[in-house]
């Protein structure tokens, strides 16, 4: 994934409002989702536009999230939790940006839970 100055999170307020209005989240929970997406973008250099372009790119991002989580967390259970929360946030962004793709890209688990060592 390459960095992009044209970020999919330019409309953070709109995304947050969608999470509140459509998904029924509290403002705090919606803000947490937005923050997690920003973290994935910042820490992994992820371009969501690229990641959402194809199923292979999406799967690659999901695997990168797992690798990042295990690399930055000493405890296995905490790494699993971090992986799950980051992946869920990115899936919510996919649902917001490309609702037709969310079912296709997430219908079956195509990506690993833990990175191979």
KAMO-V605707 format. One record per residue. PHI is phi in whole degrees, -180 to 180 (NA if undefined). Layout:
PHI / PHI
This chain:
NA / -106 / -71 / -134 / -76 / -88 / -79 / -74 / -102 / -60 / -102 / -56 / -64 / -66 / -61 / -61 / -63 / -63 / -61 / -72 / -76 / -93 / -91 / 73 / -83 / -74 / -57 / -64 / -64 / -64 / -63 / -64 / -62 / -61 / -63 / -66 / -64 / -61 / -64 / -61 / -62 / -69 / -76 / -104 / 65 / -77 / -103 / -66 / -58 / -67 / -64 / -90 / -73 / -147 / -63 / -62 / -65 / -64 / -61 / -60 / -64 / -62 / -70 / -63 / -63 / -62 / -62 / -60 / -62 / -72 / -71 / -104 / -130 / -75 / -90 / -60 / -67 / -64 / -66 / -62 / -64 / -62 / -58 / -63 / -69 / -68 / -64 / -62 / -64 / -66 / -63 / -65 / -65 / -59 / -61 / -69 / -80 / -142 / -57 / -72 / -84 / -59 / -68 / -64 / -77 / -118 / -59 / -131 / -76 / -103 / -115 / -75 / -81 / -123 / -68 / -79 / -109
